[in-house]
Amino acid sequence: MDHLGTPIRQVRLGNMAAAAEHRADGTTILRSMETLGPYPRSIVDALESWASKTPDTVLIADREGEGWRKLSFAQVLERIGPLGQALLDAGLSPERPLVILSGNEIEHFLLGMAAIWVGIPYAPISPAYSLVSTDYGKLKHIAGLLTPGLIYASDGARFAAAIEATFAPDIPLIVRCNPPAGRPVRLFDDLLETPVTPAVAAAHDAITADTVAKVLFTSGSTGLPKGVITTNRMMACNQEMIRTALAFLGDEPPVLLDWMPWNHVAGGSHNTGIAIYNGGSFYIDDGQPTPARIGRTLENLRHVQPTFFTNVPKAYEFLVAAFDEHPEARRNLFARLKLLQYAGAGLAQHVFDGLDRAARAETGERILIITGYGSTETAPFAFTTTWPVEAAGHIGLPAAGMTVKLVPNGDKTELRLKGPNVTPGYWRDPDKTAEAFDSEGFYQIGDAVRFADPDDLSKGLIFDGRVTEDFKLSTGTWVNFSAVRASVIGACAPLIRDVVVTGLDLNYIGAMIFPDLEACARHAGLPPGTDPRTIVDHPSVRQKFAESLAVLAERSTGSSNHVARALLMAGLPDIDKGEITDKGSINQRAVRTHRAELVEALYRDEPGPDILILNRKGA
């Protein structure tokens, strides 16, 4: 461990601390000991404040050809008035909100800020529901729930089919370009010419901390998407929670380069909010953590030196693999960086080590890597570490102003949360809202946790999977789903994207593995565009998976963690069948249901040649 003698770059962080109260019924209450400071009624009040203090600071930027379009705080604020007036003129209201179908861009940002400014809820919808889905089932469900009064889509032609199939023809449409025929439509730039009346100021003065700012839809991993009500208070207080923990954000305006989609809370509330709340600059990364798009992220890093960088583990894996061929991107990533944050999954050890090596090579210092925990319903920041993360699963301690309840639930400890950042409920769904909260008003998130050290609360908590995901084998042996999934992914990285774990009421654990087809093709020396079945059936790919899983089998201690058989999947998960969410996460139950014949193949007495058999040592 040659890095242990290397100093960590100094960064000012809050002192996370919590106190525990153990109740007679077996529950434990954890309260943050950090004081939550004052916060404005709305995130747009912070925007207005910075527009007065530092009007020329770039707030938002996106790519335009080889350069960037940029708007300062003052330029954003001056556009909010005409846009807010246009939304009011369109008759929008909580009963008829704004729907945004397309992804991250300046126009999306401006419309969202204008809607919040005048108290009109808006709902950013996953572009995949329009552009990837073929039956538009989730989009139709969302449209029926929202009853929108106005639609925005950047490119009218790209979204025309989904709009025609989903929305009534009398609902007006705003586009940046390519207006389709057959419905009322205006160009975005025309809205900027709207004369502003006193109605805008009156609407803005009337918003409160409890006014609905936006509706964010869950990914639908367990059913149809639910609309999470997101209030002004949730967004504003959550930023104060973040700054309390990541105190360096208050020392200098942060700079972010970020691709995370704004229809999700991480990108659209957490990350953009950090720039708005702290007078910083948000550069929209038009890359993605895929082989086809990671090159654009590397290109963008030639232009931007972030001070705060948050991403999903797969993105860090791509970056580490590309650093040697893109030294300028590596240099710019670490030049001004205060810390790295990841979320959404565990960071594989080889990726963690690669980031550490790159940071030390560029700066002579280690860069702090932290992680946290939250959900759409918590705005999302609820837990974080403020110390280096050395292993997957650590989520840290509760944010300032939060109280959490730990409830015994079978072999697990269920987590429940309460705080000013927690949603009041789900949009037009009182039944789901009632189900989400217990009798004391704690939000029942459905996850399990455990103490990192039962004798030392300061070490924080560890994520312990979903309460309902664990299952029993036919022998009555409990299987910890989260641990098995993590072990398979860790053993097979970097050739794996995800795995579906099988075995409920069966004799042993099986694994339906979705490979990273591009990584597998490179491993096998196959050219881009090779048929997925050819990739999966290649002898070197099968051998590599067999060897990796055999090592895992040798380490297993019994049937509760021994993956006995595995199947490599050539077909991708189907978004229309609910097998994959728009975030790219696997819906375990849906895959098992829709591919029941493959599950059956895993458990046949005489398995086919495509099944990998993995014997446990000594068994």
C-alpha positions in Angstrom: 0.0 0.0 0.0 2.5 2.6 -1.2 -0.1 5.4 -1.0 -0.5 5.3 2.8 2.5 7.7 3.3 1.1 10.2 0.8 -0.8 13.1 2.3 -4.5 13.8 1.5 -5.2 17.1 -0.1 -6.6 19.4 2.6 -10.3 20.2 2.3 -12.5 21.7 4.9 -15.4 19.4 6.0 -18.0 19.5 8.6 -17.8 17.4 11.8 -20.5 14.8 11.3 -21.8 13.4 14.6 -24.9 11.7 15.8 -26.4 10.6 19.1 -28.3 7.3 19.7 -31.4 6.7 21.8 -32.3 3.0 22.3 -36.0 2.4 22.9 -37.6 -0.4 24.8 -39.3 -1.8 21.7 -35.9 -2.5 20.1 -35.8 0.5 17.8 -33.0 3.0 17.8 -33.3 6.7 17.1 -30.3 8.5 15.6 -30.2 12.3 15.7 -27.7 14.4 13.9 -25.7 16.6 16.4 -25.0 19.1 13.7 -27.0 22.3 13.7 -28.8 23.0 10.4 -28.2 26.7 9.6 -30.7 29.1 8.1 -31.7 28.6 4.5 -33.9 30.6 2.0 -37.5 29.8 1.2 -36.4 28.6 -2.3 -33.3 27.8 -4.4 -34.2 30.7 -6.7 -33.8 33.1 -3.8 -30.2 32.0 -3.6 -29.9 32.5 -7.4 -31.2 36.0 -7.0 -28.8 36.7 -4.2 -25.7 35.6 -6.2 -26.9 37.6 -9.2 -26.7 40.7 -7.0 -23.3 39.8 -5.4 -21.4 38.2 -8.3 -23.5 39.0 -11.4 -20.8 38.1 -14.0 -20.0 34.6 -12.7 -20.9 31.9 -15.1 -23.7 29.9 -13.7 -24.7 27.5 -16.5 -22.9 26.4 -19.6 -23.4 23.7 -22.3 -21.5 22.7 -25.4 -22.2 24.3 -28.8 -19.9 22.8 -31.4 -16.3 23.2 -30.3 -17.1 25.9 -27.8 -19.5 26.6 -24.9 -22.7 28.6 -24.5 -22.5 30.4 -21.2 -24.9 32.4 -19.0 -23.9 34.3 -15.9 -26.1 34.6 -12.8 -27.3 38.0 -14.0 -28.1 36.7 -17.5 -30.1 33.8 -16.0 -32.0 36.1 -13.8 -32.9 38.5 -16.6 -34.4 35.6 -18.6 -36.5 34.3 -15.8 -38.9 37.3 -15.9 -40.0 36.8 -19.6 -40.1 33.0 -19.3 -42.1 33.2 -16.0 -44.6 35.6 -17.7 -44.9 33.2 -20.7 -45.7 30.3 -18.3 -48.3 32.4 -16.5 -49.8 33.5 -19.8 -50.2 29.8 -20.8 -52.4 29.3 -17.8 -50.1 26.9 -16.0 -50.7 26.0 -12.3 -50.4 23.1 -9.9 -53.3 21.6 -11.7 -51.7 22.1 -15.1 -47.9 21.9 -14.6 -45.0 22.2 -17.1 -43.6 19.0 -18.5 -40.0 18.9 -19.9 -39.3 15.8 -22.1 -35.7 16.5 -23.2 -32.4 16.3 -21.4 -29.9 18.7 -19.9 -29.4 22.0 -21.7 -29.5 25.7 -20.9 -33.2 26.0 -22.1 -34.2 23.2 -19.8 -32.5 24.9 -16.9 -34.0 28.3 -17.6 -37.6 26.9 -17.9 -37.2 25.1 -14.6 -35.9 28.1 -12.7 -38.7 30.3 -14.2 -41.3 27.8 -13.2 -40.1 27.7 -9.6 -39.8 31.5 -9.6 -43.6 31.9 -10.3 -44.7 28.9 -8.3 -45.6 26.5 -11.1 -44.5 22.9 -10.6 -42.5 21.4 -13.4 -41.7 17.7 -14.1 -38.5 16.8 -16.0 -39.2 13.4 -17.6 -36.6 10.8 -18.6 -35.9 11.2 -22.4 -35.7 7.4 -22.6 -39.5 7.2 -22.0 -39.9 9.1 -25.3 -36.8 8.0 -27.3 -36.1 4.4 -26.2 -39.5 3.1 -25.3 -41.7 1.9 -28.2 -45.0 1.7 -26.4 -44.6 4.9 -24.4 -46.3 3.1 -21.4 -44.5 5.0 -18.7 -44.8 8.3 -20.5 -48.6 7.8 -20.9 -48.9 6.9 -17.2 -47.0 10.1 -16.2 -49.0 12.3 -18.6 -52.3 11.0 -17.1 -51.1 11.7 -13.6 -49.8 15.2 -14.3 -52.4 16.6 -16.7 -49.8 19.0 -18.0 -50.6 22.4 -19.4 -47.5 22.9 -21.5 -44.8 20.6 -22.9 -41.1 21.5 -23.7 -38.9 19.3 -26.0 -35.7 20.7 -27.3 -35.9 19.1 -30.8 -39.5 18.8 -31.8 -38.8 16.3 -34.6 -37.0 13.8 -32.3 -39.9 13.8 -29.8 -42.7 14.1 -32.2 -43.8 10.5 -32.2 -43.9 10.3 -28.4 -45.8 13.6 -28.1 -48.3 12.6 -30.7 -48.9 9.2 -29.1 -49.2 10.5 -25.6 -50.5 14.1 -25.3 -53.8 15.6 -26.4 -53.3 17.8 -29.5 -54.6 20.9 -27.7 -51.7 20.9 -25.2 -49.3 23.6 -26.4 -45.7 22.7 -27.2 -42.4 24.7 -26.9 -39.4 23.6 -28.8 -35.9 24.9 -29.4 -35.9 23.7 -33.0 -37.8 21.7 -35.5 -41.4 22.4 -34.5 -43.7 19.5 -35.6 -47.1 20.1 -37.2 -50.5 19.4 -35.8 -50.5 21.2 -32.5 -50.0 24.7 -31.0 -46.2 25.2 -31.0 -43.8 28.1 -30.2 -40.0 28.5 -30.3 -38.2 28.9 -27.1 -36.4 32.0 -28.2 -39.8 33.7 -28.8 -40.7 33.2 -25.1 -37.7 35.4 -24.2 -39.5 38.4 -25.9 -42.6 38.1 -23.7 -43.3 41.5 -22.1 -43.1 41.2 -18.3 -46.1 42.4 -16.2 -46.5 42.8 -12.4 -48.0 39.3 -12.4 -44.6 37.8 -12.3 -43.5 39.7 -9.2 -46.8 38.9 -7.5 -46.5 35.2 -8.3 -42.9 35.2 -7.0 -43.8 37.0 -3.8 -46.6 34.4 -3.2 -44.3 31.3 -3.2 -43.5 29.7 0.1 -41.1 27.1 1.4 -44.0 24.6 1.0 -44.8 25.5 -2.6 -44.2 22.5 -4.9 -41.1 23.3 -7.0 -41.1 20.1 -9.2 -42.3 16.6 -9.4 -39.6 14.0 -9.9 -40.6 10.5 -11.0 -39.1 7.4 -9.5 -37.5 5.1 -12.0 -40.3 2.5 -11.7 -38.0 -0.4 -10.7 -40.9 -1.9 -8.7 -43.8 -0.8 -10.8 -45.0 2.3 -12.6 -43.2 5.6 -11.8 -44.4 7.6 -8.8 -44.3 11.4 -8.8 -42.3 12.5 -5.8 -43.4 16.0 -4.6 -40.4 18.2 -4.3 -41.0 21.5 -2.4 -38.9 24.6 -2.2 -38.0 23.8 1.4 -36.7 20.4 0.4 -34.4 21.8 -2.2 -33.2 24.8 -0.2 -32.6 23.0 3.1 -30.9 20.1 1.4 -28.3 22.5 0.0 -27.7 23.8 3.5 -27.3 20.2 4.7 -24.8 19.6 1.9 -22.7 22.7 2.7 -22.8 21.9 6.4 -21.1 18.5 5.6 -19.0 19.7 2.7 -17.9 23.0 4.3 -15.4 23.8 1.6 -18.3 24.7 -0.7 -18.7 27.9 1.2 -15.1 28.9 0.8 -15.0 29.5 -2.9 -17.6 29.1 -5.7 -17.5 25.5 -6.8 -17.0 24.4 -10.4 -18.8 21.3 -11.6 -18.7 19.3 -14.8 -21.6 16.9 -14.7 -23.7 14.7 -17.1 -26.2 13.2 -14.6 -29.7 13.6 -16.0 -31.9 16.3 -14.6 -35.0 14.0 -14.4 -33.2 12.4 -11.5 -32.7 14.0 -8.2 -28.9 13.6 -8.1 -28.3 15.6 -11.3 -31.3 18.0 -11.3 -31.4 18.9 -7.6 -28.2 17.9 -5.8 -25.6 18.9 -8.4 -27.2 21.9 -10.1 -28.2 23.1 -6.6 -24.6 23.0 -5.4 -23.7 25.6 -8.1 -26.8 27.8 -7.6 -26.6 27.8 -3.7 -22.9 28.5 -3.5 -22.4 30.9 -6.4 -20.7 28.4 -8.5 -20.5 27.3 -12.2 -22.2 24.3 -13.7 -20.8 23.0 -17.0 -23.2 20.4 -18.6 -21.1 17.4 -19.7 -22.6 16.0 -22.9 -20.7 12.8 -22.4 -21.9 9.7 -20.7 -20.3 6.7 -19.0 -20.6 4.5 -22.1 -17.9 3.5 -24.7 -19.6 5.7 -27.3 -19.9 8.9 -25.1 -17.0 8.8 -22.6 -14.8 10.5 -25.2 -16.9 13.6 -25.0 -16.4 13.7 -21.2 -12.6 13.5 -21.8 -12.9 16.3 -24.3 -14.9 18.4 -21.9 -12.2 17.9 -19.2 -9.8 19.7 -21.6 -11.9 22.8 -21.0 -13.0 22.6 -17.4 -11.1 22.1 -14.1 -13.8 21.0 -11.6 -13.4 21.6 -7.9 -16.2 19.1 -7.0 -16.7 16.0 -9.1 -19.4 13.4 -8.5 -20.2 10.5 -10.7 -21.4 6.9 -10.9 -18.7 4.1 -10.4 -18.9 3.1 -14.1 -17.9 6.6 -15.2 -14.8 6.4 -12.9 -14.0 3.0 -14.4 -14.0 4.5 -17.9 -11.9 7.5 -16.8 -9.3 5.4 -15.1 -8.9 3.3 -18.2 -8.5 6.4 -20.4 -6.2 8.5 -18.3 -2.9 7.2 -19.9 -4.1 8.2 -23.4 -5.7 11.5 -22.2 -3.1 13.2 -19.9 -4.7 16.6 -20.3 -8.1 15.3 -19.0 -6.4 13.6 -16.1 -4.4 16.8 -15.3 -7.5 19.0 -15.4 -9.6 16.6 -13.4 -7.2 16.7 -10.4 -5.7 20.2 -10.8 -8.3 22.1 -8.5 -10.3 19.2 -7.2 -11.3 19.2 -3.6 -12.8 15.7 -3.4 -14.4 12.9 -5.4 -17.9 11.6 -4.6 -19.6 8.5 -5.9 -23.0 7.1 -5.5 -25.4 4.5 -7.0 -23.2 1.4 -6.5 -20.0 0.3 -4.9 -16.7 1.5 -6.3 -14.6 -1.5 -7.5 -11.2 -1.8 -5.8 -9.2 -1.5 -9.1 -11.1 1.7 -9.9 -10.5 3.1 -6.4 -6.8 2.3 -6.8 -6.6 3.7 -10.3 -8.1 7.1 -9.1 -5.7 7.1 -6.3 -2.7 6.5 -8.5 -3.8 9.1 -11.0 -4.3 11.8 -8.3 -0.9 11.1 -6.8 0.8 11.2 -10.2 -0.7 14.5 -11.0 -0.7 16.3 -7.6 1.6 14.4 -5.3 -1.4 14.1 -3.0 -4.3 11.8 -2.4 -7.7 13.1 -3.2 -10.4 12.4 -0.7 -13.1 9.9 -2.0 -16.4 10.0 -0.2 -19.9 8.6 -0.7 -23.3 9.1 0.8 -26.9 8.0 0.7 -30.3 9.3 -0.1 -33.2 9.0 -2.4 -35.6 11.1 -4.5 -37.8 11.4 -1.5 -35.0 12.9 0.6 -34.1 15.6 -2.0 -31.6 13.5 -2.0 -28.9 14.2 0.5 -29.5 12.3 3.7 -26.2 10.6 4.8 -22.6 11.2 4.0 -19.1 10.2 5.0 -16.7 13.1 5.7 -13.8 10.7 5.9 -12.0 8.6 3.3 -14.1 5.6 2.0 -12.0 2.5 1.8 -14.7 -0.1 1.1 -18.1 -0.2 -0.6 -21.3 0.2 1.4 -20.3 2.9 3.9 -22.9 5.7 3.9 -21.7 7.7 6.9 -23.9 9.6 9.3 -27.2 11.5 9.0 -27.1 15.0 7.6 -27.7 18.1 9.8 -31.3 18.4 10.8 -32.2 14.7 10.2 -33.5 12.1 12.6 -33.5 8.4 11.6 -35.1 5.4 13.1 -33.6 1.9 13.0 -36.2 -0.8 13.2 -35.5 -4.5 13.7 -36.9 -6.4 10.6 -36.2 -10.1 10.6 -32.4 -10.5 10.2 -32.0 -6.9 9.1 -32.3 -3.4 10.5 -34.7 -1.2 8.5 -33.9 2.4 8.0 -36.5 5.2 8.3 -36.0 8.9 7.9 -37.4 12.2 9.0 -36.3 15.8 8.3 -37.2 19.0 6.4 -35.7 17.5 3.3 -38.2 14.6 3.2 -41.1 14.8 0.7 -44.6 15.3 1.9 -45.7 12.5 -0.4 -46.5 11.4 -3.9 -48.3 13.5 -6.6 -52.0 12.7 -6.6 -51.5 9.3 -4.9 -52.7 9.4 -1.3 -52.6 5.7 -0.9 -48.9 5.4 -1.8 -48.2 8.5 0.4 -49.9 6.8 3.4 -48.0 3.6 2.8 -44.7 5.5 2.7 -44.8 6.8 6.3 -45.0 5.1 9.7 -47.2 6.3 12.6 -44.5 8.7 13.8 -44.1 10.3 10.4 -40.8 8.6 9.4 -40.3 7.9 5.7 -40.0 4.1 5.1 -37.3 4.0 2.5 -37.2 0.2 2.4 -33.5 -0.1 2.8 -31.5 -1.9 5.5 -28.4 -0.7 7.3 -25.9 -1.9 9.9 -23.4 -0.2 12.1 -19.8 -0.1 10.7 -18.7 -0.7 14.3 -21.4 -1.5 16.9 -19.2 0.0 19.6 -18.4 3.2 17.8 -21.2 5.3 16.3 -18.8 7.7 14.8 -17.8 5.1 12.2 -21.3 5.5 10.7 -23.6 3.1 9.0 -23.2 0.6 6.1 -25.9 -0.1 3.5 -27.2 -3.6 3.9 -29.5 -4.0 0.9 -33.2 -3.8 0.5 -35.4 -5.1 3.2 -37.4 -7.2 0.8 -34.6 -8.4 -1.5 -33.3 -11.2 0.7 -34.7 -14.6 0.1 -34.6 -18.2 1.3 -33.3 -21.2 -0.5 -35.4 -24.4 -0.4 -33.3 -25.5 2.5 -34.5 -22.5 4.5 -31.1 -20.8 4.3 -31.3 -17.0 4.0 -29.5 -15.3 1.1 -28.2 -11.8 1.5 -29.1 -10.5 -2.0 -27.0 -7.3 -1.7 -23.9 -9.1 -0.6 -24.2 -11.8 -3.3 -24.8 -9.2 -6.1 -21.8 -7.2 -4.9 -19.5 -10.2 -4.7 -20.4 -11.3 -8.3 -19.9 -7.8 -9.7 -16.6 -7.4 -7.8 -15.3 -10.8 -9.0 -16.2 -10.2 -12.6 -15.3 -6.5 -13.0 -14.6 -5.0 -15.4 -16.4 -7.3 -17.8 -19.8 -7.1 -16.1 -22.6 -4.5 -16.0 -25.0 -6.1 -13.6 -26.3 -9.4 -12.4 -29.8 -10.9 -11.6 -29.6 -13.2 -8.6 -31.9 -16.3 -8.6 -32.7 -19.0 -6.0 -35.9 -18.2 -4.2 -37.3 -21.5 -2.9 -34.8 -23.3 -5.1 -31.8 -25.5 -4.1 -28.9 -23.0 -4.8 -28.0 -19.5 -5.9 -27.9 -18.8 -9.6 -26.7 -15.7 -11.5 -28.0 -14.2 -14.8 -25.1 -12.0 -15.8 -25.4 -9.0 -18.1 -21.9 -8.5 -19.4 -20.3 -5.2 -20.4 -20.3 -6.2 -24.1 -17.8 -3.6 -25.1 -15.3 -4.6 -22.4 -15.9 -8.2 -23.3 -15.3 -7.5 -27.0 -12.0 -5.8 -26.2 -11.0 -8.7 -24.0 -11.6 -11.1 -26.8 -10.0 -8.9 -29.5 -13.3 -8.6 -31.4 -14.0 -5.5 -33.5 -16.7 -2.9 -32.5 -20.1 -3.9 -33.7 -19.6 -7.6 -33.2 -22.9 -9.4 -32.6 -23.6 -9.7 -28.8 -24.1 -13.5 -29.0 -20.7 -13.9 -30.7 -19.1 -11.9 -27.9 -20.8 -13.8 -25.1 -20.0 -17.2 -26.7 -16.3 -16.3 -27.4 -14.1 -18.9 -25.6 -11.9 -16.3 -24.0 -14.9 -14.4 -22.6 -16.5 -17.6 -21.2 -13.2 -18.7 -19.7 -12.6 -15.3 -18.0 -16.0 -15.4 -16.4 -15.6 -19.0 -15.4 -12.3 -18.3 -13.8 -13.5 -15.2 -11.9 -16.6 -17.0 -10.6 -14.5 -20.1 -9.7 -12.4 -17.9 -7.4 -15.6 -16.6 -5.9 -16.9 -20.1 -5.4 -13.7 -21.1 -3.6 -14.1 -18.2 -1.1 -17.8 -19.1 -0.4 -18.5 -20.4 3.1 -21.8 -22.2 2.3 -25.0 -22.3 0.3 -25.9 -18.8 1.5 -23.2 -17.1 -0.6 -22.2 -19.8 -3.1 -23.2 -18.9 -6.7 -23.5 -22.4 -8.1 -24.4 -21.7 -11.7 -24.3 -18.7 -14.0 -25.6 -17.7 -17.4 -24.2 -15.0 -19.6 -26.9 -12.9 -21.2 -26.5 -11.7 -24.7 -29.8 -9.7 -24.9 -30.1 -6.4 -23.2 -32.7 -5.7 -20.5 -36.0 -4.4 -22.0 -37.2 -1.0 -20.8 -40.7 -1.5 -22.0 -41.0 -4.7 -20.0 -39.7 -2.8 -16.9 -36.5 -4.9 -16.9 -34.3 -1.9 -16.7 -35.0 1.6 -15.3 -34.1 4.7 -17.3 -31.1 5.1 -14.8 -29.8 1.8 -16.2 -30.4 -0.2 -13.0 -31.8 -3.7 -13.2 -35.3 -4.6 -12.0 -34.4 -8.0 -10.6 -38.0 -9.2 -10.3 -39.0 -8.2 -13.8 -36.0 -9.9 -15.4 -36.8 -13.1 -13.5 -40.5 -12.9 -14.5 -40.0 -12.1 -18.2 -37.2 -14.6 -18.7 -38.6 -17.4 -16.6 -37.4 -20.0 -19.2 -33.8 -18.9 -18.6 -34.2 -19.2 -14.9 -35.5 -22.7 -15.5 -32.5 -23.4 -17.6 -30.2 -22.5 -14.7 -31.8 -25.2 -12.5 -32.3 -28.1 -14.9 -30.9 -31.5 -13.7 -28.9 -31.7 -16.9 -27.9 -28.1 -17.7 -27.1 -27.0 -21.2 -23.6 -26.1 -22.5 -24.2 -22.4 -22.0 -24.5 -22.8 -18.2 -21.3 -22.2 -16.2 -21.1 -24.8 -13.3 -19.2 -23.5 -10.3 -18.3 -26.0 -7.6 -17.5 -24.9 -4.1 -14.2 -26.0 -2.6 -14.7 -29.1 -0.5 -18.3 -29.5 -1.5 
